[in-house]
C-alpha cells in the first residue's frame, strides 16, 4: 500500500512545454538588448476553472520578479497554449519563469452566465457561493476596489434566488425602460433575467476581485529558465577583417578607420597582434622553413617580447594600440581581437609553466597535430594538466587584460579543440563584470560541437556559409539556422571569405561571384563579414583544389590600402542593412519559389519593414525566373518596391514576378516593399 | 573576478538530447514486456579522443545497473549520434541512463595508425606514450588479458623509435617472407612499416586493454530517465464492451465468454456493475423522471446495497462475479471494469463522508454539471475537500478491492475532470504491488489534457478516432499518434463506437460503413474495441444530429445475445491481428498515395512481416484508385500478396497498383506480403 498523499494539497494546474527552453533549461537562450522575449507554455487543469498566468522575469541587477500577463494564443477555441512577453533592457544573465493560478470568482461568473443563458431557475446555491467569494475579496481589497466589491455584494444579496414563473422581466436596480426589450431577449423561457446580473458580471468587478484575492492553486515552473542578453552587435553587425601588419601597424589602421566607418562596418577584426615565435617559424605559403625576413604566422603566438598579453613590436606599442581602439570607438567601430590558445616554441609560458603543456613520457613536448596534419610552429596547452586551475585562470586573465584595454569583442580561434566546460567557465567569468563582451566562435567542425559552443556561451558563431553555394544548400542551411530552434541561441556570422577559406566558387566565378556572395552574406544573415582582399576579388588559390590563398597573408606582409572595386556595393549594402530592420534579424526569413535553381529569392519582414531579395548564383550567364510571393505573407495584392541597390522601382504582386539577373547588368535585387 | 574553477577536473564529454525522454524526464515513456527500448543521444567532446558509451538500465527488482553497448548511428561519417538498446523483461518502473568515457589506448592506436599511414618517421614520443598506457592496463588486467598485454608491451619496447632511411621493410617479429610484398606496399616513402605495428593495433589487444582500464573522464546523464513497462495487452488488445444486465448478469456473461474468446477478443469491458441510485434516477433516453421499473444508468453509482465496492444484486453476487472472472481467465479473456468516480444521491459515502462532496455555503449539495449540461443523478467528489487524503485513499482502496477480485484492467470514466496529481498518485499506488494492472483513460477533451493523462500514467487512452472519417483526417490523426513523439507514451484504443458515440458516418452508411470502420480500427491501431450492437450495425440515433443511440442501453435493459452479421468479419480481423506482428504496433505505419480520396491505404511492417491495407471510406459507391508502394519501403519490385480477408492472391509491385473497392464486393483489402 502506498503511503497516504502528503499533507499539502497537490497543485492541479499543469505548466508544460515552456518555450524557449534550451536543452530543458540547461543552457540559456539568447536575446540582445531591446529585444522582446516571447514565452509560451501549455497551461491547463482539470475542470472548467478560469485560469490566469504571468511570465515572471528578472534582469541581472533586479532584486525581484517583474510580471507580464500571459494570454491564450487562441482564446476563441479555448486552446491551452499561453503566451506572454517582456523586453530585455540590459546586458547580462536574466531568468524567467511562469506562474499560473485559477480565479474562483471569474469561474463563478463564467458558470453563472452559462446557467443564465440556459434558463436555469434555481440559483440559490450559486448566489450563496458568489457572496462568499465577494466577502473574501472584500477582506483583502485595496481601498479603491473595496467600494465596488461592497456594492456588488449588496446587490448580490438583493437578488431573488429563484426566478419567478412569470415571463415578465425581473427588474434590476438601475435598469431603464429602454433596456427592457434587450433584457427580455436575453431572458430564457422560464429563467432569470441575464441583464439583471450585469452588475456582478462586469469586467471592472472581475478585475477588482482578482486584485483583491490571493492566487488560488498557484503553480510555477520548478526552476526559472536562463536567458543571456548581450549587445545588439552580437546579433547584428558587419565585420571587416584585416592584418594590421599589412596596413602599417596600429597607426596605419588608425588612418583607415574613418574609411572603415564610412563603409558601414561595425566591427574591425584583427588576427593575433602578439609577438610571433621564431623557432619552427613558417615561411611563405606555409613552408616549413622560414627565411630570415619572413614574419611568421600571427597565430604562432609568443616570443621573447612576450605572450598573449603583449603586442608585436612591429605593430606599435600598447599605447598605439589603445589610441587605435579609442579612435575606433569615436567612429562607432568596435575592434575585435583574436583569442587563440596556443603557443609558439618561444612563448614565455613554455619556460614559466612547462606543466601547462603536453609532455610525453620520453620528455618530448607534443606540438599541435591532427594526423596527417602537423602544426610544428605551435604547442597546445594541456587542459588536463595537474595545474589546470592556474592555467584556466591565466587564460581568463588574458581576455580580461584586453577588456581593460577597451576590447569588447573576441574572435576565438578553434574553440572546438578546447574543453566545453572551460569555455562555459571562461565566458561566465568575463561576463560577470563585463556582460557586454561578445565572444565569436571560429569553429568549423561537426554540428553538435558548433551548437554546443553556442550553448555554453559564445555570442556569435562562424558557419558553413562559405561552403553553401547552391540554392538547395543555402535554403536548407539557412532554414536550419533560422527555424530549427537554433535561432534561440546560435547567432551566425556569414563570413564570405577568411584567410583560410577561398571557396572554389569565388576562384572560378570572378567579380559576379563575389557580388552574389556579398549580397547573400549581407542579406541572409544579420551578422556577416569579409576579409580584406574580398573587395579586390582576390581569388588565386595556392594550388588547384585548395581553399588556401596563394601567397597567403598569414605568412607574408602585404602592402594593403582600403580600395577595390567592390567597396561601393559594400557601402551600399551596409547602409541598406542599417536602414532596414528586417535585415537585422534571422528568424523572419521566408524563402520564395523562383522556378529557376540559379535564382534564390527570400523575403524578410519586421514590423513596418519588408525586404525581398533575389540573387543569381550563376556568375557566368543571364538567368530568368519567376519569384513567387505567396498570399500568406500578407502583403498587398500589388506592392510598389524599390531596388535599394540602384533606386529602380517596380510593381510586384502576390503570385509570380518576372526576374532577370546576370553578370552584365546586376546579380541581385534588394527590394524594399514601399508600403508593407 | 570569478572564483577559480573547482578542484575537480570538469568532465569534457557531453551527453545531449537523450531520447526517449518525455518532458525532460519528468514523465516515463512506455514499453510493454518483451519490447526493446532504443536509446540515443549526442555524445561528443573536444579533440579526437576515441569515445565509448553504454546504456545503463535497471528493472523494477534489479539491485544495480546492467549495461548495453552504444555505437555511433552512422560510424562512417563520425556522426555524434549514438544508439543502444535493451529488452524489457518485467512489468514495473524501469530506469535508464547513459554513461560515456574516452579510451586513451584506442585513441593512441588511432593516432599512431594515422601517423604510420602519413609516413611519419620519428615515433619515439608516441611509443613511450603507448608503453605507459599498456603498463597502466597491465596493473588492472584480468588474468586472461594480462598475457596479451604483456606480450604487446614487450613487442612495443622492441620497436625502433625512428624509422631507418632505407626503403627495406622493417622486420616485425614473426613476420613471414610471404608478407613482404604487402608490408612493402603499406609502407610509406620513408616511414615505418605499418604491418610491423599490427601486434599493437589488433582488436583483441584493444579489447583487453579496455577491459583492464578505468573509464577515463566518465560522464553520465545527471539523472536516470524513467520507463514504465506494462503488459502486452496495454499495447495490443481487442476489446468488446457489453452491459452485463443485458446478457443476464454475471452468469449470462459467463455463458457467452467462450464465444467472446472464439471471436478473438482479449478484453471484455463491463460498464459499472455497482448498485444504482434511486433518487433522481434517469428514465429511458435520459429523461429526468424514471418509471418504477426503469433500471437507471449504471454510472449513477451507489445505493442502499453499497457503493463502488459492491455489485448490483440484479447482476449476481460477488461470488458470481469472481466465477465469471475466473472463467474469463481460463479462456484468455481479461475482464475490464469501469472506474467512475461519482456517486448517486444514495451512495453510502454521502452520509458516511459528507465532507468528501461539494457543499455550497447555503448547505445545498452540488451535483455534476457543465452548464448548460446537468447530471442531476450524480455527485462528484470534492478533490479539494479538507479530508482529501482520506478520500484519495478510499478511491485507491476501491481499485485495489477489484484487483483483489482478479480485475487487471480499468476503464476510467472522465479522468480529465479529476486532478492529474491524483491520477499520478493513484496509478503509482496501484502499480506499486500490481505493475501488471492496465488503466484506460476515457477522456474526450483537449489534446493537452488527453496527453497529460497518458503522461501521468494511464496505460491506454480513448481517442478522437470516431470523429476522424475522411482520408485526410485519418492520415493526419494517426500520423500524430504514431510519429509525433506521442507514440512513446500514448497508447490509443480505437473504439469504433461506444454507448455515447454513434457517429453520423455509421448512422448514414449502413453495413458498408460499419465494415470500413471496423477494418480501420482493427488495422490502424494495435488496440481497438467495439461496443455491443456494432456487430448488428445498430445505427439509429435518439434524434437527428445526435450521437446518442435511440433507446440507449445506458438507461434500459436490453435482451442481447452474441450474434449479428459482422461477427465473421470481426473474428477474421482478430485472427489476422494475432497472426501478424506488424498489426500489433503503432509506430510502424506508412501511409500510401491512392490517387483517390475515398480510398485510404497504409502499410505496417515489422521484422519478417508486412501488411498492406486499403479501405474504401465511401459506403455508397464503388471506388477505383492506384495504391502506390514507394521503393523506400524496401519491398521486392514485385511481391505476391494474399488478402487475409478472403484468401485471394495478387501480384503487387513497387509503384502503382490498381484497386477497386465498393459496398457490393468488399470494402477493404488486408494484404499480407508473402515474402517481405
Interface residues (C-beta under 8 A of the other chain):
Chain A: X1 X2 X4 X5 X7 X9 X10 X11 X12 X14 X16 X17 X23 X24 X25 X42 X44 X45 X46 X47 X48 X78 X79 X80 X111 X114 X115 X117 X118 X120 X124 X125 X126 X127 X128 X129 X131 X132 X360 X361 X362 X364 X366 X370 X371 X372 X383 X384 X388 X389 X392 X393 X396 X400 X416 X417 X418 X419 X420 X421 X422 X425 X428 X429 X432 X433 X446 X447 X448 X449 X452
Chain B: X1 X2 X4 X5 X7 X9 X10 X11 X12 X14 X16 X17 X23 X24 X25 X42 X44 X45 X46 X47 X48 X78 X79 X80 X111 X114 X115 X117 X118 X120 X124 X125 X126 X128 X129 X131 X132 X360 X361 X362 X364 X366 X370 X371 X372 X383 X384 X388 X389 X390 X392 X393 X396 X400 X416 X417 X418 X419 X420 X421 X422 X425 X428 X429 X432 X433 X446 X447 X448 X449 X452
